[in-house]
Amino acid sequence: MDLGLSGKKAIICASSRGLGKGCAIALAEAGCDVVVNGRDASVLAATADEIRSAIGATVHEVAADVSTVDGQAALLAACGEPDILVNNNGGPPLREFRELDRAAILEGVSQNMVTPIELIQQVIDSMCAQRFGRIVNITSSSVYMPIPGLDLSSGARAGLTSFLAGVARTVADRNVTINTLLPGKMDTDRLAPAIDKTAAELGISRDEAKAKLVESVPAGRMGTAREFGQACAFLCSAQAGYITGQNLLVDGGMVPTAF
């Protein structure tokens, strides 16, 4: 399917690895010029080179922390009026909620709620003016199905979801959409702490712990960054202009809900 994205400009935050990288690859394959971002310049450069060599796309690298004012300015300097914004950022680490102090709570909310809102504020008017815009926020299936220890991540991302639900309806008539992708158990570095924790608690190997973690997934496996990226690319497509304010679970059926 031609997604109608040839020549579009896309910013993908935290895209040097994992799910963000999957989204950057999928959008590059769809014909977008992409801005990739990460904190580790060497990892980011390797990702950019991989996309250029494999796809031949135009790729701009911005090594920066997207949650800072300077980091956001650098992203927008590389692509001042993007057609597509994919908000992504690392979540707070697994931690029992009693261990969270005020500074940790504020940091988690800043990175996973405030930062994407700030970026949307800076790009949404130009999207409305050009009558095309696609904003995709990567959150977590824990927004729907809480995971003990990820309470801060879940809370901040749920706050972002509710905040943007109303905003999405105010720009839909300008062909600007705002949607959210909620990953479940994906085969990325993000799940490594949970695998290690399960292995330690049960006294089993990492491979056994990994297998145990997918027992609750009807698909019987972890998801891949590539298939996640393809879902993102579709939500960014011309064909998805009538889909907005929605939360799409990419979790292999793990969250047991009909609606």
C-alpha positions in Angstrom: 0.0 0.0 0.0 1.2 3.5 -0.9 0.8 5.4 2.4 0.9 8.8 0.6 3.9 9.9 2.6 6.5 10.4 -0.1 8.4 13.7 0.6 6.8 14.2 4.0 9.1 15.3 6.9 9.0 13.3 10.1 10.6 13.9 13.5 10.9 10.6 15.5 12.0 11.2 19.1 14.2 8.7 20.9 14.7 6.7 17.7 18.3 5.5 17.8 17.1 2.1 19.0 14.0 0.0 20.0 10.5 1.0 19.1 11.5 4.5 18.0 14.0 3.1 15.6 11.3 0.8 14.2 9.1 3.8 13.6 11.9 5.7 11.9 12.6 2.8 9.5 9.0 2.3 8.6 8.5 6.0 7.9 11.7 6.1 5.8 10.4 3.1 3.8 7.2 5.0 3.2 9.2 7.8 1.6 9.6 10.3 4.5 12.7 12.4 5.2 13.3 11.5 8.8 14.9 13.2 11.8 16.2 10.6 14.2 17.1 11.4 17.8 19.0 9.9 20.7 21.3 10.7 23.5 24.2 8.5 22.5 25.7 10.1 19.4 27.5 7.0 18.3 24.5 4.7 18.5 22.4 7.4 16.7 25.0 7.7 13.9 24.9 3.9 13.4 21.1 4.0 13.1 21.1 6.9 10.7 23.7 5.2 8.5 21.7 1.9 8.6 18.6 3.7 7.4 20.5 5.6 4.7 22.2 2.5 3.3 19.2 0.2 3.5 16.5 2.6 2.2 18.3 5.5 0.6 16.2 8.0 2.6 17.3 11.4 3.7 18.1 11.2 7.4 19.1 14.0 9.8 20.6 13.1 13.2 20.0 15.1 16.3 21.9 13.9 19.4 20.0 15.5 22.2 17.8 14.9 25.2 14.3 15.6 23.9 13.1 16.4 27.4 15.3 19.6 27.6 14.6 23.0 26.0 17.9 22.8 24.1 17.1 19.3 22.8 13.7 20.3 21.5 15.2 23.4 19.9 17.8 21.2 18.1 15.0 18.9 16.8 13.0 21.8 15.4 16.1 23.4 13.9 16.6 20.2 11.9 13.0 20.2 10.8 11.1 23.4 11.6 7.7 22.4 10.1 7.4 18.7 10.3 4.4 16.8 8.7 4.8 14.0 11.3 5.8 14.0 14.9 6.3 10.7 16.8 6.7 11.4 20.5 8.7 8.8 22.3 10.9 8.8 25.4 12.4 6.4 27.9 10.1 5.7 30.8 11.0 5.6 34.5 12.7 2.4 35.6 10.9 -0.4 37.4 10.6 0.8 41.1 8.3 0.2 44.0 6.1 3.3 44.4 7.2 3.8 48.1 10.7 4.4 46.8 9.7 7.3 44.6 10.6 10.7 46.0 9.2 14.0 44.8 12.1 14.7 42.4 11.7 11.3 40.7 8.0 11.8 40.3 8.4 15.2 38.8 11.1 13.9 36.4 8.9 11.0 35.3 5.9 13.3 34.6 8.2 15.8 32.8 9.7 13.2 30.5 6.5 11.2 29.7 3.8 13.9 29.8 5.2 17.4 29.7 7.8 16.8 27.0 5.4 15.5 24.3 2.9 18.3 25.1 5.6 20.9 24.6 6.7 19.4 21.3 3.1 19.3 20.1 2.5 22.9 21.0 5.5 23.9 18.8 4.4 22.0 15.7 0.6 21.8 15.6 -0.1 25.3 14.2 2.1 24.7 11.2 0.5 21.3 10.6 -2.9 23.0 10.7 -1.8 25.7 8.3 -0.6 23.2 5.8 -3.7 21.0 6.4 -1.7 17.9 7.0 -0.3 16.6 10.3 0.1 13.3 12.0 1.1 13.1 15.7 1.7 9.7 17.2 2.5 9.2 20.9 4.1 6.0 22.1 2.9 5.2 25.6 2.4 1.7 27.1 -0.2 -1.0 27.5 0.2 -0.3 31.2 -2.1 2.7 30.7 -4.9 0.2 30.4 -3.5 -2.6 32.5 -1.4 -1.4 35.4 1.9 -3.1 36.1 3.2 -2.8 39.7 6.5 -1.0 39.7 5.7 1.0 36.6 3.2 3.2 38.4 5.0 6.4 37.6 5.3 5.5 33.9 1.7 4.5 33.7 0.4 7.5 35.5 2.4 10.0 33.4 1.4 8.4 30.2 -2.3 8.1 31.2 -2.2 11.8 31.9 -0.8 12.5 28.4 -3.5 10.4 26.9 -6.3 12.2 28.7 -4.7 15.6 28.0 -4.5 15.1 24.3 -8.0 13.5 23.9 -9.6 16.9 23.8 -6.8 18.5 21.8 -7.2 15.9 19.0 -10.8 17.0 18.5 -9.9 20.6 18.0 -7.6 20.1 15.0 -9.3 17.2 13.2 -11.0 19.5 10.7 -7.5 20.6 9.5 -6.5 17.1 8.7 -4.3 16.9 11.8 -4.6 13.7 13.8 -3.3 12.8 17.2 -3.2 9.1 18.1 -1.4 6.9 20.6 0.3 3.5 20.2 0.4 1.3 23.3 3.1 -1.3 23.1 2.8 -4.5 25.2 5.6 -6.9 25.7 8.0 -6.0 22.9 11.4 -7.6 22.1 13.5 -4.5 23.0 16.0 -3.4 25.7 13.1 -1.9 27.6 11.9 -5.3 28.8 15.4 -6.4 30.0 14.9 -5.3 33.6 11.7 -7.2 33.9 13.3 -10.3 32.5 16.2 -10.0 34.9 13.8 -9.4 37.8 11.8 -12.5 37.0 14.9 -14.6 36.6 16.3 -13.5 40.0 13.0 -14.0 41.8 12.3 -17.4 40.4 15.9 -18.6 40.2 15.7 -19.4 36.5 17.7 -18.5 33.4 17.0 -15.4 31.4 15.6 -17.5 28.5 13.2 -19.2 30.8 12.2 -15.9 32.4 11.6 -14.5 28.9 9.4 -17.4 28.0 7.5 -17.0 31.3 6.8 -13.3 30.5 5.0 -14.2 27.3 2.7 -16.7 28.9 0.1 -14.0 29.3 0.3 -13.0 25.6 -2.2 -14.8 23.4 0.1 -14.4 20.4 2.6 -16.5 22.3 5.6 -14.2 21.6 6.9 -10.7 22.0 6.2 -8.1 19.4 8.9 -6.7 17.2 10.1 -3.2 16.6 9.4 -3.6 12.9 5.7 -4.5 13.2 5.3 -1.7 15.7 6.8 0.7 13.3 4.5 -0.4 10.5 1.5 0.3 12.8 3.0 3.8 13.4 3.4 4.4 9.6 -0.2 3.5 9.0 -1.4 6.0 11.6 0.7 8.6 9.9 -0.6 7.8 6.4 -2.9 9.7 4.2 -5.4 6.9 4.6 -5.6 7.4 8.3 -7.0 10.9 8.2 -10.3 9.8 9.7 -8.7 8.2 12.8 -7.9 10.5 15.6 -8.0 10.6 19.4 -7.5 6.8 19.5 -5.4 4.4 21.5 -4.1 1.4 19.6 -2.8 -1.5 21.6 0.1 -3.4 20.0 0.2 -6.2 22.5 -0.6 -9.5 20.9 -4.0 -9.5 22.6 -2.5 -9.3 26.1 -4.9 -6.7 27.5 -8.2 -8.6 28.0 -10.7 -6.0 26.9 -13.4 -5.9 24.2 -13.3 -2.1 23.9 
